[in-house]
Amino acid sequence: MATIKTIEDMDDITPINIRRVIDLFAHWRGEMPTSLSGKNPYGEIPAKTGEWRNTPVDDTVRPFIKLERSFNQQMLRLGGDFSGQSSYVLHEKMKMSAELLLHCSPDAISLELTDEGSIFYTVRKNHFSLYLDHYLAGEIEGKDEAIVSVFRNNDKILDFAGTLDETLIQLNKVLAPESIVFPAFA
């Protein structure tokens, strides 16, 4: 490990270099640097620069943030009066269906709010295209309806309408042999 004598010795600002600067200041104050003492309040020192092991990260975080931003922008355009429900309830229902769809780690996913009071998702995974129309019920505990269509290349392999949980069961029946699985409701 190279020793940094001054801040100018750093080529770039990365978490590992920030940790070294903190250790340098601690050394100047006469304290034991945290990376040498083994006590690090900021997580473990990463094996690779920029990767803290205590940070929970998975492949669904960035796509979820993009979906959430799109949802919020569309809600603003609609003036917050979408299907006569509170924005909190709508947001919670969007989070639920988005997280279910993101579970399969899609290659691409998008959403659009419709005039019928639904969230229309387009999901692409391998050679499959999935179109889910999530109709939002009045209360947060209400049974939401959904319509799903699944295509393998250009061939329709599923067309189903029912509650959201029934739709997920049908999706799993068709897509599980292809190693694409969605979680079921508890």
Secondary structure, DSSP 8 states (H G I E B T S, - for coil): -----SGGG-SS--HHHHHHHHHHHHHHTT---HHHHS--TT----SSTT--TTS---TTHHHHHHHHHHHHHHHHHTTT-STTS-HHHHHHHHHHHHHHHHTT--SEEEEEE-TTSEEEEEEEETTEEEEEEEE--SSTTS--EEEEEEEETTEEEEEEEEEHHHHHHHHHHHHGGGT-------
